[in-house]
Amino acid sequence: MTLRLGDDAPDFTAETTAGTIRFHEWLGDSWGVLFSHPKDYTPVCTTELGYMARIKPEFDKRNVKIIGLSVDPLDSHQGWLADIEETQGAKVDYPLIADADFNVAKLYGMLPASTTGDPTKRTPADNMTVRNVFVIGPDKKIKLILVYPMSTGRNFDEVLRVIDSLQLTANYNVSTPVNWKDGDDVIIAPAISDEEAKEKFPKGWKALKPYLRLTPQPDK
């Protein structure tokens, strides 16, 4: 299964470190970040889960729920979480999915549908494609997909930046330019005429070209 931006995020029921969840029900009216890991006790993933625990308040402020996934059983997760807290100085207080039957990894196109067997007998290299970040909107549509190699730690500050952009552009007829950060100028949608723009963007704008009009961020 290949997922694309705008597709429905597959729903599922799974065991997690916070109990059994039904994904869409758990998300409710929130945004969501689902980020996946090829195996427990992998070094790069250990740092990632710890960092996400430390910056979770930033996601909370944005009404974003975090959930991790690893292709290992629940009892293995518990030991790994203790290691994460010890080495990263942060307690993981968001759910971590135990995807021992590969169900979620398959639903989200991270492992082939033919994948079977004992997850504890698989190596991280066997699951190397389970290194994705999915941002999901309150409408349960996929808004962002990032795929990382096992050797490269993810940049979750960038995920926060993209969420700021997604939430802003969901509410205003704007887009965000290269390297945009919250508070920077934004781009007025080309479909908005100058006359409409006068009403929608009373702070005015700078037209670099007729199709490239920069205006102060409208919610500031």
MDTraj code that builds the backbone (N, CA, C; nanometers):
import mdtraj as md
import numpy as np

residues = "MET THR LEU ARG LEU GLY ASP ASP ALA PRO ASP PHE THR ALA GLU THR THR ALA GLY THR ILE ARG PHE HIS GLU TRP LEU GLY ASP SER TRP GLY VAL LEU PHE SER HIS PRO LYS ASP TYR THR PRO VAL CYS THR THR GLU LEU GLY TYR MET ALA ARG ILE LYS PRO GLU PHE ASP LYS ARG ASN VAL LYS ILE ILE GLY LEU SER VAL ASP PRO LEU ASP SER HIS GLN GLY TRP LEU ALA ASP ILE GLU GLU THR GLN GLY ALA LYS VAL ASP TYR PRO LEU ILE ALA ASP ALA ASP PHE ASN VAL ALA LYS LEU TYR GLY MET LEU PRO ALA SER THR THR GLY ASP PRO THR LYS ARG THR PRO ALA ASP ASN MET THR VAL ARG ASN VAL PHE VAL ILE GLY PRO ASP LYS LYS ILE LYS LEU ILE LEU VAL TYR PRO MET SER THR GLY ARG ASN PHE ASP GLU VAL LEU ARG VAL ILE ASP SER LEU GLN LEU THR ALA ASN TYR ASN VAL SER THR PRO VAL ASN TRP LYS ASP GLY ASP ASP VAL ILE ILE ALA PRO ALA ILE SER ASP GLU GLU ALA LYS GLU LYS PHE PRO LYS GLY TRP LYS ALA LEU LYS PRO TYR LEU ARG LEU THR PRO GLN PRO ASP LYS".split()
xyz = np.array([
    [0.0850, -0.1193, 0.0000],
    [0.0000, 0.0000, 0.0000],
    [0.0882, 0.1238, 0.0000],
    [0.0625, 0.2138, -0.0933],
    [0.1370, 0.3387, -0.1002],
    [0.0479, 0.4523, -0.0532],
    [0.0916, 0.5242, 0.0479],
    [0.0163, 0.6383, 0.0990],
    [0.0719, 0.7667, 0.0402],
    [-0.0207, 0.8584, 0.0112],
    [0.0178, 0.9881, -0.0432],
    [-0.0433, 1.0982, 0.0414],
    [0.0082, 1.2186, 0.0241],
    [-0.0493, 1.3321, 0.0952],
    [-0.1960, 1.3468, 0.0569],
    [-0.2798, 1.3689, 0.1559],
    [-0.4231, 1.3826, 0.1318],
    [-0.5007, 1.2538, 0.1472],
    [-0.4299, 1.1403, 0.1537],
    [-0.4985, 1.0126, 0.1771],
    [-0.5490, 1.0055, 0.3215],
    [-0.6511, 0.9231, 0.3418],
    [-0.6954, 0.8947, 0.4778],
    [-0.5855, 0.8180, 0.5507],
    [-0.5565, 0.8589, 0.6718],
    [-0.4629, 0.7823, 0.7547],
    [-0.5311, 0.6532, 0.7975],
    [-0.4749, 0.5376, 0.7677],
    [-0.5405, 0.4119, 0.8037],
    [-0.5694, 0.4034, 0.9538],
    [-0.6889, 0.3599, 0.9864],
    [-0.7257, 0.3384, 1.1260],
    [-0.6782, 0.1989, 1.1672],
    [-0.6578, 0.1799, 1.2957],
    [-0.6144, 0.0498, 1.3457],
    [-0.6400, 0.0433, 1.4955],
    [-0.6443, -0.0785, 1.5454],
    [-0.6465, -0.1035, 1.6890],
    [-0.5158, -0.1710, 1.7254],
    [-0.4494, -0.1228, 1.8309],
    [-0.3180, -0.1768, 1.8645],
    [-0.2929, -0.1693, 2.0140],
    [-0.2068, -0.2615, 2.0604],
    [-0.1568, -0.2548, 2.1974],
    [-0.0441, -0.1528, 2.2034],
    [-0.0463, -0.0698, 2.3065],
    [0.0575, 0.0307, 2.3244],
    [0.1017, 0.0311, 2.4703],
    [0.2058, 0.1053, 2.4981],
    [0.2532, 0.1197, 2.6358],
    [0.1532, 0.1963, 2.7217],
    [0.0507, 0.2557, 2.6606],
    [-0.0547, 0.3260, 2.7345],
    [-0.1867, 0.2507, 2.7268],
    [-0.1826, 0.1215, 2.6898],
    [-0.3032, 0.0420, 2.6785],
    [-0.3475, 0.0260, 2.5339],
    [-0.4608, -0.0397, 2.5149],
    [-0.5138, -0.0621, 2.3805],
    [-0.5777, 0.0664, 2.3289],
    [-0.5448, 0.1042, 2.2050],
    [-0.6056, 0.2228, 2.1450],
    [-0.6650, 0.1884, 2.0087],
    [-0.7692, 0.2615, 1.9733],
    [-0.8183, 0.2660, 1.8358],
    [-0.7732, 0.4015, 1.7827],
    [-0.6927, 0.4018, 1.6803],
    [-0.6144, 0.5193, 1.6426],
    [-0.7000, 0.6436, 1.6183],
    [-0.7994, 0.6347, 1.5322],
    [-0.8802, 0.7528, 1.5004],
    [-0.9534, 0.8036, 1.6235],
    [-1.0017, 0.7115, 1.7041],
    [-1.0711, 0.7506, 1.8275],
    [-0.9736, 0.8184, 1.9232],
    [-0.8524, 0.7661, 1.9319],
    [-0.7495, 0.8236, 2.0189],
    [-0.7126, 0.9642, 1.9728],
    [-0.7039, 0.9853, 1.8413],
    [-0.6712, 1.1179, 1.7890],
    [-0.7805, 1.2190, 1.8207],
    [-0.9047, 1.1783, 1.8081],
    [-1.0149, 1.2699, 1.8325],
    [-1.0073, 1.3899, 1.7388],
    [-1.0160, 1.5111, 1.7952],
    [-1.0098, 1.6337, 1.7156],
    [-0.8692, 1.6925, 1.7105],
    [-0.7711, 1.6153, 1.7521],
    [-0.6331, 1.6646, 1.7556],
    [-0.5601, 1.6357, 1.6250],
    [-0.4502, 1.7062, 1.6048],
    [-0.3507, 1.6668, 1.5065],
    [-0.2718, 1.5511, 1.5653],
    [-0.1989, 1.4795, 1.4809],
    [-0.1202, 1.3669, 1.5305],
    [0.0127, 1.3533, 1.4591],
    [0.1122, 1.3031, 1.5319],
    [0.2409, 1.2648, 1.4734],
    [0.2644, 1.1180, 1.5074],
    [0.2719, 1.0347, 1.4036],
    [0.3066, 0.8934, 1.4175],
    [0.4476, 0.8766, 1.3633],
    [0.5410, 0.8337, 1.4495],
    [0.6781, 0.8133, 1.4007],
    [0.7240, 0.6731, 1.4384],
    [0.7895, 0.6075, 1.3424],
    [0.8110, 0.4631, 1.3517],
    [0.9588, 0.4279, 1.3651],
    [0.9821, 0.3079, 1.4207],
    [1.1173, 0.2607, 1.4512],
    [1.1309, 0.1142, 1.4102],
    [1.2464, 0.0758, 1.3553],
    [1.2614, -0.0608, 1.3042],
    [1.2736, -0.1675, 1.4119],
    [1.3155, -0.1265, 1.5353],
    [1.3362, -0.2270, 1.6397],
    [1.3660, -0.1552, 1.7713],
    [1.3361, -0.2215, 1.8813],
    [1.3721, -0.1676, 2.0119],
    [1.5242, -0.1724, 2.0315],
    [1.5717, -0.0900, 2.1231],
    [1.7133, -0.0856, 2.1611],
    [1.8049, -0.0503, 2.0432],
    [1.7545, 0.0298, 1.9517],
    [1.8389, 0.0824, 1.8446],
    [1.8880, 0.2206, 1.8885],
    [2.0148, 0.2524, 1.8639],
    [2.0736, 0.3721, 1.9251],
    [2.0143, 0.5044, 1.8767],
    [1.9992, 0.5202, 1.7458],
    [1.9457, 0.6464, 1.6939],
    [1.8033, 0.6678, 1.7435],
    [1.7228, 0.5631, 1.7395],
    [1.5832, 0.5736, 1.7831],
    [1.5730, 0.6060, 1.9323],
    [1.6666, 0.5555, 2.0105],
    [1.6681, 0.5863, 2.1531],
    [1.6783, 0.7367, 2.1750],
    [1.7663, 0.8019, 2.0988],
    [1.7808, 0.9477, 2.1131],
    [1.6555, 1.0205, 2.0642],
    [1.5919, 0.9675, 1.9608],
    [1.4734, 1.0335, 1.9046],
    [1.3550, 1.0279, 2.0015],
    [1.3309, 0.9111, 2.0579],
    [1.2192, 0.8969, 2.1513],
    [1.2403, 0.9855, 2.2734],
    [1.3649, 0.9955, 2.3195],
    [1.3939, 1.0811, 2.4331],
    [1.3740, 1.2282, 2.4010],
    [1.4162, 1.2702, 2.2830],
    [1.3994, 1.4102, 2.2451],
    [1.2517, 1.4465, 2.2322],
    [1.1755, 1.3560, 2.1731],
    [1.0319, 1.3817, 2.1622],
    [0.9669, 1.3937, 2.2995],
    [1.0142, 1.3152, 2.3953],
    [0.9612, 1.3266, 2.5312],
    [0.9929, 1.4637, 2.5904],
    [1.1134, 1.5146, 2.5622],
    [1.1521, 1.6447, 2.6177],
    [1.0736, 1.7599, 2.5568],
    [1.0419, 1.7502, 2.4272],
    [0.9726, 1.8626, 2.3625],
    [0.8225, 1.8397, 2.3488],
    [0.7706, 1.7366, 2.4132],
    [0.6269, 1.7087, 2.4045],
    [0.5406, 1.8301, 2.4400],
    [0.5788, 1.9145, 2.5386],
    [0.4970, 2.0329, 2.5661],
    [0.4766, 2.1240, 2.4443],
    [0.5728, 2.1272, 2.3529],
    [0.5570, 2.2079, 2.2304],
    [0.4469, 2.1499, 2.1418],
    [0.4390, 2.0186, 2.1356],
    [0.3316, 1.9550, 2.0591],
    [0.1983, 1.9746, 2.1292],
    [0.1980, 1.9635, 2.2624],
    [0.0745, 1.9845, 2.3383],
    [0.0168, 2.1231, 2.3111],
    [0.1036, 2.2248, 2.3063],
    [0.0580, 2.3627, 2.2821],
    [-0.0119, 2.3764, 2.1481],
    [0.0250, 2.2921, 2.0550],
    [-0.0294, 2.2982, 1.9192],
    [-0.1447, 2.1995, 1.8986],
    [-0.1925, 2.1372, 2.0055],
    [-0.2999, 2.0377, 1.9981],
    [-0.2591, 1.9202, 1.9085],
    [-0.1363, 1.8728, 1.9293],
    [-0.0820, 1.7612, 1.8521],
    [-0.0512, 1.6461, 1.9472],
    [-0.1048, 1.5276, 1.9177],
    [-0.0746, 1.4079, 1.9946],
    [0.0404, 1.3324, 1.9278],
    [0.1298, 1.2789, 2.0098],
    [0.2455, 1.2035, 1.9623],
    [0.2228, 1.0548, 1.9897],
    [0.2595, 0.9724, 1.8926],
    [0.2568, 0.8279, 1.9156],
    [0.3717, 0.7646, 1.8372],
    [0.4478, 0.6795, 1.9042],
    [0.5571, 0.6084, 1.8400],
    [0.5161, 0.4665, 1.8035],
    [0.6011, 0.4007, 1.7286],
    [0.5775, 0.2619, 1.6869],
    [0.7119, 0.1928, 1.6757],
    [0.7184, 0.0685, 1.7234],
    [0.8363, -0.0137, 1.7000],
    [0.7918, -0.1572, 1.6738],
    [0.8633, -0.2230, 1.5832],
    [0.8261, -0.3591, 1.5425],
    [0.8842, -0.4588, 1.6425],
    [0.8287, -0.4548, 1.7645],
    [0.8683, -0.5459, 1.8705],
    [0.7518, -0.5601, 1.9679],
    [0.7530, -0.6632, 2.0531],
    [0.6433, -0.6852, 2.1473],
    [0.6427, -0.5831, 2.2608],
    [0.5306, -0.5783, 2.3324],
    [0.5094, -0.4804, 2.4384],
    [0.6089, -0.4969, 2.5530],
    [0.6400, -0.6209, 2.5922],
    [0.7318, -0.6398, 2.7048],
    [0.8714, -0.5879, 2.6716],
    [0.9103, -0.5960, 2.5467],
    [1.0386, -0.5404, 2.5035],
    [1.0373, -0.3875, 2.5139],
    [0.9235, -0.3274, 2.4769],
    [0.9109, -0.1812, 2.4841],
    [0.9367, -0.1305, 2.6257],
    [0.8847, -0.2008, 2.7260],
    [0.8957, -0.1530, 2.8635],
    [1.0418, -0.1405, 2.9067],
    [1.1225, -0.2398, 2.8726],
    [1.2641, -0.2330, 2.9052],
    [1.3344, -0.1211, 2.8312],
    [1.2970, -0.1016, 2.7047],
    [1.3587, 0.0040, 2.6240],
    [1.3243, 0.1413, 2.6806],
    [1.1996, 0.1610, 2.7235],
    [1.1603, 0.2904, 2.7782],
    [1.2440, 0.3257, 2.9013],
    [1.2783, 0.2246, 2.9814],
    [1.3643, 0.2497, 3.0975],
    [1.5027, 0.2962, 3.0533],
    [1.5558, 0.2340, 2.9487],
    [1.6856, 0.2767, 2.8943],
    [1.6792, 0.4198, 2.8424],
    [1.5697, 0.4525, 2.7748],
    [1.5544, 0.5878, 2.7187],
    [1.5556, 0.6915, 2.8300],
    [1.4800, 0.6646, 2.9362],
    [1.4764, 0.7600, 3.0471],
    [1.6144, 0.7742, 3.1113],
    [1.6844, 0.6628, 3.1259],
    [1.8167, 0.6660, 3.1888],
    [1.9180, 0.7434, 3.1049],
    [1.9192, 0.7183, 2.9738],
    [2.0238, 0.7772, 2.8889],
    [1.9884, 0.9149, 2.8346],
    [1.8593, 0.9435, 2.8195],
    [1.8175, 1.0692, 2.7569],
    [1.7626, 1.1705, 2.8571],
    [1.7433, 1.1267, 2.9811],
    [1.6974, 1.2189, 3.0841],
    [1.5541, 1.2632, 3.0677],
    [1.4725, 1.1829, 3.0038],
    [1.3318, 1.2188, 2.9830],
    [1.2471, 1.0923, 2.9849],
    [1.1344, 1.1002, 3.0525],
    [1.0420, 0.9868, 3.0594],
    [0.9441, 0.9943, 2.9430],
    [0.9335, 0.8881, 2.8675],
    [0.8410, 0.8837, 2.7536],
    [0.6989, 0.8686, 2.8078],
    [0.6194, 0.9756, 2.7955],
    [0.4824, 0.9718, 2.8477],
    [0.3790, 0.9820, 2.7367],
    [0.4177, 0.9353, 2.6195],
    [0.3243, 0.9196, 2.5086],
    [0.3255, 0.7727, 2.4678],
    [0.2227, 0.7235, 2.3991],
    [0.2152, 0.5798, 2.3686],
    [0.3211, 0.5347, 2.2677],
    [0.3658, 0.4131, 2.2855],
    [0.4538, 0.3469, 2.1896],
    [0.3851, 0.2178, 2.1472],
    [0.3512, 0.2094, 2.0187],
    [0.2776, 0.0950, 1.9655],
    [0.3670, -0.0287, 1.9602],
    [0.3140, -0.1412, 2.0056],
    [0.3812, -0.2696, 1.9899],
    [0.3288, -0.3337, 1.8608],
    [0.4062, -0.3216, 1.7544],
    [0.3605, -0.3688, 1.6230],
    [0.4211, -0.5054, 1.5911],
    [0.4060, -0.5981, 1.6872],
    [0.4701, -0.7290, 1.6730],
    [0.4126, -0.8119, 1.5589],
    [0.2894, -0.7806, 1.5158],
    [0.2314, -0.8532, 1.4021],
    [0.2480, -0.7773, 1.2710],
    [0.3215, -0.6669, 1.2740],
    [0.3531, -0.5854, 1.1559],
    [0.2306, -0.5172, 1.0955],
    [0.1179, -0.5202, 1.1644],
    [-0.0065, -0.4713, 1.1056],
    [0.0014, -0.3241, 1.0685],
    [0.0454, -0.2410, 1.1623],
    [0.0477, -0.0966, 1.1355],
    [0.1543, -0.0637, 1.0312],
    [0.2702, -0.1276, 1.0424],
    [0.3762, -0.1046, 0.9434],
    [0.3287, -0.1375, 0.8025],
    [0.2487, -0.2421, 0.7896],
    [0.1942, -0.2781, 0.6583],
    [0.0883, -0.1775, 0.6130],
    [-0.0014, -0.1402, 0.7044],
    [-0.1074, -0.0449, 0.6696],
    [-0.0500, 0.0861, 0.6177],
    [0.0632, 0.1267, 0.6745],
    [0.1239, 0.2546, 0.6379],
    [0.2343, 0.2396, 0.5334],
    [0.2405, 0.1223, 0.4713],
    [0.3301, 0.1026, 0.3579],
    [0.4768, 0.0976, 0.3935],
    [0.5089, 0.0664, 0.5191],
    [0.6490, 0.0658, 0.5612],
    [0.7135, -0.0718, 0.5506],
    [0.6314, -0.1761, 0.5469],
    [0.6794, -0.3126, 0.5240],
    [0.5903, -0.3787, 0.4200],
    [0.6434, -0.4728, 0.3428],
    [0.5618, -0.5423, 0.2432],
    [0.4462, -0.6172, 0.3089],
    [0.3359, -0.6290, 0.2371],
    [0.2192, -0.7011, 0.2883],
    [0.2508, -0.8472, 0.3173],
    [0.3551, -0.9007, 0.2555],
    [0.3914, -1.0424, 0.2733],
    [0.4733, -1.0673, 0.3995],
    [0.5093, -0.9633, 0.4737],
    [0.5951, -0.9790, 0.5916],
    [0.5257, -1.0621, 0.6990],
    [0.5932, -1.1660, 0.7465],
    [0.5406, -1.2528, 0.8530],
    [0.6554, -1.2958, 0.9427],
    [0.6211, -1.3727, 1.0464],
    [0.7236, -1.4329, 1.1294],
    [0.7348, -1.3710, 1.2673],
    [0.8365, -1.4128, 1.3389],
    [0.8626, -1.3683, 1.4749],
    [0.9395, -1.2363, 1.4698],
    [0.8825, -1.1272, 1.5212],
    [0.9518, -0.9988, 1.5123],
    [1.0837, -0.9969, 1.5878],
    [1.0955, -1.0790, 1.6926],
    [1.2185, -1.0795, 1.7706],
    [1.3347, -1.1433, 1.6944],
    [1.3038, -1.2165, 1.5873],
    [1.4089, -1.2797, 1.5066],
    [1.4541, -1.1883, 1.3919],
    [1.3876, -1.0763, 1.3758],
    [1.4227, -0.9835, 1.2685],
    [1.5259, -0.8827, 1.3190],
    [1.6152, -0.8423, 1.2315],
    [1.7167, -0.7433, 1.2669],
    [1.6677, -0.6039, 1.2299],
    [1.7310, -0.4987, 1.2835],
    [1.6943, -0.3636, 1.2388],
    [1.7030, -0.3471, 1.0871],
    [1.8029, -0.4123, 1.0263],
    [1.8168, -0.4023, 0.8806],
    [1.6978, -0.4632, 0.8079],
    [1.6366, -0.5673, 0.8668],
    [1.5174, -0.6268, 0.8064],
    [1.4017, -0.5270, 0.8024],
    [1.4011, -0.4357, 0.9008],
    [1.2913, -0.3386, 0.9140],
    [1.3375, -0.1963, 0.8835],
    [1.4410, -0.1818, 0.8054],
    [1.5026, -0.0508, 0.7852],
    [1.4080, 0.0528, 0.7250],
    [1.3010, 0.0072, 0.6605],
    [1.2056, 0.1007, 0.5998],
    [1.1035, 0.1532, 0.7002],
    [1.1099, 0.1047, 0.8250],
    [1.0159, 0.1516, 0.9272],
    [1.0795, 0.2708, 0.9991],
    [1.0977, 0.3799, 0.9241],
    [1.1637, 0.5011, 0.9745],
    [1.0899, 0.6244, 0.9215],
    [0.9585, 0.6244, 0.9378],
    [0.8762, 0.7315, 0.8817],
    [0.8231, 0.8254, 0.9887],
    [0.7900, 0.9458, 0.9448],
    [0.7119, 1.0406, 1.0244],
    [0.5871, 1.0743, 0.9448],
    [0.4709, 1.0554, 1.0054],
    [0.3446, 1.0945, 0.9441],
    [0.2811, 1.2034, 1.0312],
    [0.2467, 1.3161, 0.9699],
    [0.1648, 1.4170, 1.0379],
    [0.0233, 1.4029, 0.9845],
    [-0.0714, 1.3923, 1.0759],
    [-0.2107, 1.3644, 1.0411],
    [-0.2985, 1.4754, 1.0978],
    [-0.3893, 1.5272, 1.0159],
    [-0.4757, 1.6360, 1.0582],
    [-0.5968, 1.5864, 1.1353],
    [-0.6714, 1.6790, 1.1954],
    [-0.7943, 1.6405, 1.2664],
    [-0.8970, 1.5742, 1.1754],
    [-0.8840, 1.5972, 1.0435],
    [-0.9724, 1.5324, 0.9469],
    [-0.9264, 1.3917, 0.9121],
    [-0.8196, 1.3458, 0.9794],
    [-0.7616, 1.2113, 0.9616],
    [-0.6960, 1.1944, 0.8246],
    [-0.6613, 1.3054, 0.7610],
    [-0.5882, 1.3015, 0.6345],
    [-0.4384, 1.3163, 0.6614],
    [-0.3577, 1.2525, 0.5789],
    [-0.2127, 1.2625, 0.5920],
    [-0.1658, 1.3950, 0.5325],
    [-0.0953, 1.4743, 0.6148],
    [-0.0497, 1.6074, 0.5753],
    [0.0992, 1.6125, 0.5428],
    [0.1757, 1.5186, 0.5978],
    [0.3208, 1.5177, 0.5780],
    [0.3708, 1.3750, 0.5913],
    [0.4658, 1.3380, 0.5044],
    [0.5359, 1.2098, 0.5157],
    [0.6854, 1.2373, 0.5019],
    [0.7616, 1.1963, 0.6017],
    [0.9075, 1.2043, 0.5951],
    [0.9632, 1.0640, 0.6153],
    [1.0675, 1.0292, 0.5412],
    [1.1299, 0.8976, 0.5523],
    [1.2797, 0.9175, 0.5748],
    [1.3320, 0.8585, 0.6815],
    [1.4723, 0.8755, 0.7184],
    [1.5465, 0.7428, 0.7128],
    [1.6760, 0.7461, 0.6799],
    [1.7582, 0.6255, 0.6916],
    [1.7898, 0.5978, 0.8384],
    [1.8285, 0.4750, 0.8678],
    [1.8550, 0.4369, 1.0066],
    [1.9734, 0.5125, 1.0665],
    [2.0659, 0.5564, 0.9830],
    [2.1888, 0.6185, 1.0333],
    [2.1731, 0.7671, 1.0653],
    [2.0580, 0.8239, 1.0321],
    [2.0390, 0.9682, 1.0471],
    [1.9238, 0.9983, 1.1413],
    [1.9539, 1.0646, 1.2522],
    [1.8500, 1.1028, 1.3466],
    [1.7561, 1.2055, 1.2871],
    [1.6307, 1.1957, 1.3217],
    [1.5300, 1.2856, 1.2671],
    [1.5360, 1.4246, 1.3299],
    [1.4919, 1.5248, 1.2549],
    [1.4884, 1.6625, 1.3033],
    [1.3447, 1.6955, 1.3430],
    [1.3126, 1.6795, 1.4691],
    [1.1753, 1.7020, 1.5134],
    [1.1440, 1.8498, 1.5322],
    [1.2472, 1.9346, 1.5373],
    [1.2211, 2.0784, 1.5323],
    [1.1612, 2.1152, 1.3956],
    [1.2073, 2.0480, 1.2920],
    [1.1508, 2.0701, 1.1587],
    [1.0057, 2.0235, 1.1521],
    [0.9747, 1.9133, 1.2197],
    [0.8360, 1.8661, 1.2221],
    [0.7466, 1.9708, 1.2888],
    [0.7941, 2.0311, 1.3973],
    [0.7179, 2.1381, 1.4623],
    [0.6992, 2.2566, 1.3675],
    [0.8055, 2.2926, 1.2944],
    [0.7971, 2.4040, 1.1999],
    [0.6910, 2.3768, 1.0930],
    [0.6906, 2.2552, 1.0407],
    [0.5930, 2.2204, 0.9380],
    [0.4512, 2.2227, 0.9950],
    [0.4353, 2.1749, 1.1171],
    [0.3027, 2.1780, 1.1792],
    [0.2547, 2.3217, 1.1958],
    [0.3444, 2.4125, 1.2353],
    [0.3068, 2.5543, 1.2430],
    [0.2557, 2.6034, 1.1076],
    [0.3245, 2.5648, 1.0017],
    [0.2828, 2.6053, 0.8673],
    [0.1497, 2.5416, 0.8291],
    [0.1361, 2.4122, 0.8558],
    [0.0121, 2.3421, 0.8205],
    [-0.1086, 2.4017, 0.8932],
    [-0.0918, 2.4323, 1.0195],
    [-0.2036, 2.4868, 1.0962],
    [-0.2376, 2.6283, 1.0520],
    [-0.1348, 2.7065, 1.0194],
    [-0.1596, 2.8429, 0.9705],
    [-0.2301, 2.8403, 0.8352],
    [-0.1785, 2.7610, 0.7424],
    [-0.2324, 2.7609, 0.6069],
    [-0.3679, 2.6922, 0.5979],
    [-0.4025, 2.6147, 0.7007],
    [-0.5359, 2.5548, 0.7048],
    [-0.6432, 2.6587, 0.7364],
    [-0.6018, 2.7689, 0.7977],
    [-0.6978, 2.8699, 0.8431],
    [-0.6965, 2.9989, 0.7622],
    [-0.5927, 3.0186, 0.6811],
    [-0.5801, 3.1415, 0.6021],
    [-0.5407, 3.1065, 0.4594],
    [-0.5723, 3.1937, 0.3658],
    [-0.5390, 3.1721, 0.2248],
    [-0.3952, 3.2145, 0.1978],
    [-0.3033, 3.1445, 0.2631],
    [-0.1614, 3.1768, 0.2489],
    [-0.0816, 3.0480, 0.2371],
    [0.0432, 3.0628, 0.1956],
    [0.1417, 2.9561, 0.2026],
    [0.2677, 3.0153, 0.2651],
    [0.3624, 2.9289, 0.2999],
    [0.4820, 2.9775, 0.3678],
    [0.6047, 2.9581, 0.2794],
    [0.6921, 3.0586, 0.2722],
    [0.8080, 3.0509, 0.1827],
    [0.9205, 2.9655, 0.2403],
    [1.0260, 2.9535, 0.1640],
    [1.1415, 2.8735, 0.2031],
    [1.1921, 2.9168, 0.3414],
    [1.2250, 2.8173, 0.4229],
    [1.2844, 2.8383, 0.5549],
    [1.1979, 2.9223, 0.6479],
    [1.0690, 2.9312, 0.6185],
    [0.9772, 3.0099, 0.7019],
    [0.9761, 2.9578, 0.8444],
    [0.9649, 3.0526, 0.9383],
    [0.9429, 3.0201, 1.0788],
    [0.8271, 3.1040, 1.1297],
    [0.7635, 3.0549, 1.2349],
    [0.6494, 3.1238, 1.2928],
    [0.6846, 3.2691, 1.3210],
    [0.6032, 3.3602, 1.2660],
    [0.6264, 3.5035, 1.2818],
    [0.6801, 3.5705, 1.1572],
    [0.7327, 3.4919, 1.0616],
    [0.7837, 3.5486, 0.9364],
    [0.6684, 3.5839, 0.8420],
    [0.7006, 3.6633, 0.7400],
    [0.6017, 3.6946, 0.6370],
    [0.5579, 3.5679, 0.5642],
    [0.4377, 3.5718, 0.5093],
    [0.3817, 3.4591, 0.4352],
    [0.3405, 3.5056, 0.2960],
    [0.3032, 3.4089, 0.2123],
    [0.2678, 3.4376, 0.0729],
    [0.1163, 3.4317, 0.0562],
    [0.0597, 3.5356, -0.0027],
    [-0.0838, 3.5364, -0.0322],
    [-0.1107, 3.4419, -0.1488],
    [-0.2134, 3.3593, -0.1367],
    [-0.2461, 3.2635, -0.2424],
    [-0.2712, 3.3357, -0.3742],
    [-0.2129, 3.2898, -0.4857],
    [-0.2320, 3.3545, -0.6153],
    [-0.3783, 3.3671, -0.6568],
    [-0.4632, 3.2744, -0.6082],
    [-0.6054, 3.2793, -0.6460],
    [-0.6787, 3.3974, -0.5834],
    [-0.6195, 3.4619, -0.4827],
    [-0.6819, 3.5770, -0.4177],
    [-0.6488, 3.7032, -0.4968],
    [-0.7509, 3.7739, -0.5449],
    [-0.7273, 3.8981, -0.6192],
    [-0.6781, 4.0070, -0.5251],
    [-0.6214, 4.1121, -0.5830],
    [-0.5764, 4.2247, -0.5014],
    [-0.6921, 4.2852, -0.4233],
    [-0.8096, 4.2908, -0.4848],
    [-0.9252, 4.3478, -0.4153],
    [-0.9634, 4.2629, -0.2949],
    [-0.9661, 4.1317, -0.3140],
    [-0.9949, 4.0422, -0.2014],
    [-0.8867, 4.0520, -0.0949],
    [-0.7627, 4.0638, -0.1409],
    [-0.6502, 4.0697, -0.0478],
    [-0.6591, 4.1910, 0.0436],
    [-0.7132, 4.3017, -0.0073],
    [-0.7264, 4.4218, 0.0760],
    [-0.8159, 4.3951, 0.1967],
    [-0.9167, 4.3108, 0.1769],
    [-1.0060, 4.2766, 0.2878],
    [-0.9456, 4.1709, 0.3792],
    [-0.8830, 4.0702, 0.3191],
    [-0.8319, 3.9583, 0.3972],
    [-0.7008, 3.9902, 0.4687],
    [-0.6226, 4.0819, 0.4129],
    [-0.4896, 4.1116, 0.4667],
    [-0.4735, 4.2619, 0.4849],
    [-0.5398, 4.3177, 0.5857],
    [-0.5405, 4.4628, 0.6063],
    [-0.4030, 4.5213, 0.6384],
    [-0.3070, 4.4373, 0.6740],
    [-0.1717, 4.4883, 0.7006],
    [-0.0974, 4.5217, 0.5714],
    [-0.1578, 4.4872, 0.4577],
    [-0.0941, 4.5142, 0.3290],
    [0.0035, 4.4064, 0.2886],
    [0.0694, 4.4282, 0.1748],
    [0.1641, 4.3292, 0.1254],
    [0.2672, 4.3950, 0.0354],
    [0.3732, 4.3201, 0.0096],
    [0.4772, 4.3628, -0.0830],
    [0.4743, 4.2689, -0.2020],
    [0.4506, 4.3223, -0.3209],
    [0.4407, 4.2398, -0.4416],
    [0.5768, 4.2344, -0.5112],
    [0.6448, 4.1211, -0.5006],
    [0.7705, 4.1021, -0.5732],
    [0.7423, 4.0715, -0.7202],
    [0.6334, 4.0016, -0.7431],
    [0.5754, 3.9743, -0.8743],
    [0.4252, 3.9652, -0.8519],
    [0.3450, 3.9758, -0.9578],
    [0.1997, 3.9656, -0.9363],
    [0.1588, 3.8364, -0.8647],
    [0.2346, 3.7300, -0.8849],
    [0.2014, 3.6013, -0.8234],
    [0.2755, 3.5794, -0.6913],
    [0.3605, 3.6723, -0.6503],
    [0.4420, 3.6566, -0.5299],
    [0.4251, 3.7791, -0.4408],
    [0.3227, 3.7712, -0.3537],
    [0.2904, 3.8817, -0.2644],
    [0.3142, 3.8393, -0.1192],
    [0.4027, 3.9108, -0.0526],
    [0.4377, 3.8805, 0.0858],
    [0.3609, 3.9703, 0.1812],
    [0.3056, 3.9087, 0.2850],
    [0.2285, 3.9839, 0.3826],
    [0.2654, 3.9361, 0.5231],
    [0.2526, 4.0230, 0.6236],
    [0.2804, 3.9762, 0.7595],
    [0.1879, 3.8595, 0.7976],
    [0.2403, 3.7708, 0.8798],
    [0.1619, 3.6554, 0.9229],
    [0.0282, 3.7018, 0.9815],
    [-0.0856, 3.6566, 0.9280],
    [-0.2153, 3.7154, 0.9628],
    [-0.2642, 3.6900, 1.1057],
    [-0.2102, 3.5886, 1.1723],
    [-0.2593, 3.5604, 1.3072],
    [-0.1694, 3.6207, 1.4142],
    [-0.0799, 3.7100, 1.3740],
    [0.0098, 3.7753, 1.4707],
    [-0.0343, 3.9195, 1.4947],
])
top = md.Topology()
chain = top.add_chain()
for i, resn in enumerate(residues, 1):
    res = top.add_residue(resn, chain, resSeq=i)
    for name in ("N", "CA", "C"):
        top.add_atom(name, md.element.get_by_symbol(name[0]), res)
traj = md.Trajectory(xyz[None], top)
